[in-house]
Amino acid sequence: MRSVRWNPDGPVVEMIDQRLLPGEFKVISFSTHEQVADAITQMVIRGAPAIGAAAAYGLALAAMNSSANETPHLIDELSAAASTLREARPTASNLNWALERLLRKANSLLSTKPDEIRNLMLQEAQRLADEDVEINKKMGIFGATLLPQSSRVIHHCNTGSLATVDYGTALGVIRTAHESGKTIHVLVDETRPRLQGARLTAWELDQYGIPFEIITDNAAGSFLATGNIDAVLVGADRVAANGDVANKIGTYMLALAAKDNDVPFYSIVPTSTIDLDAASGADIPIEERDPSEVLDLMKAGRPIAPSDSRARNPAFDITPYRLITAIVTEVGILRPPFENSLREAIEKAQSK
Ligand code: MRU
């Protein structure tokens, strides 16, 4: 099933609880936008495109739940709900992008009756979610051309069906290559501290029948130095105008090791992840999460450090554009200089 979907009985937004995988597959329902915002913060759902779609459905819920009889009043309530959803996580561009898309729609409907706006908000959220799947498949086709017929790749975090509405970004490229008959072997970075690689990417690859081995994040450099790795594939939470990429913590070290060993490093992103208002990575807000995620892995109640230890837990880092070989989007493969190719990609996407 999709990572997030609308269920008209309720109505509710349903999400796979990604905190429980791979041990338990459980779907949770949310009936208010505040609950959806909390689910994003708590990482019931995670991954930039997935939280964008979840926020869009959250805003549709806010529209359904509003008792406003007048359109301006409804739009004010939607703006307030969007602020709550926007604050759920700071780094992913897609969250704000999705909310702005729905708010733009609402603001274009000032002469429309509130009930009609409620329906149109839901329709727009559904459209956004459906488009996300199509976009991933297009990126998969472009990205798969970059991989040799027989490839060994390193993948960081989880960028698959779970991180998107369905299919995936970097994992989508791996899936397309596999589905088109290429022989792909994936070294899966475990991705400390929340283990999105070991828990979620491995769970997905297992279902797709794609061979993989899990490695510790610390082992990636050593594997890259062997000369047996054809590419490093990652997603991104936000791409700045100069091509700097914010992605899961550890991506920067991976890119450094790839560069030192002449291994191509690809970031696969929908254009909704590109933020031309951020001139460089320095303008991208980096989420710092609770130290308990570092001190007590998966908050399992089994601390791995002395009880009075302090920890730092930045959830993302910035990979400078100079370490990135290409950025794959739904409108094509972008090469340096990224300040030109990113701008052209946005224009191309908007003209479709
Ligand atoms: O903290 P997370 O699990 O939400 O981080 C997710 C990532 O870093 C992904 O690589 C990114 O969102 C791109 S996935 C489509």
Residues whose N, C-alpha, C, O or C-beta is under 5 A from the ligand:
A	BS01	MRU	R46 G47 A48 P49 H156 C157 N158 T159 A163 T169 Q196 G235 A236 D237 N247 K248
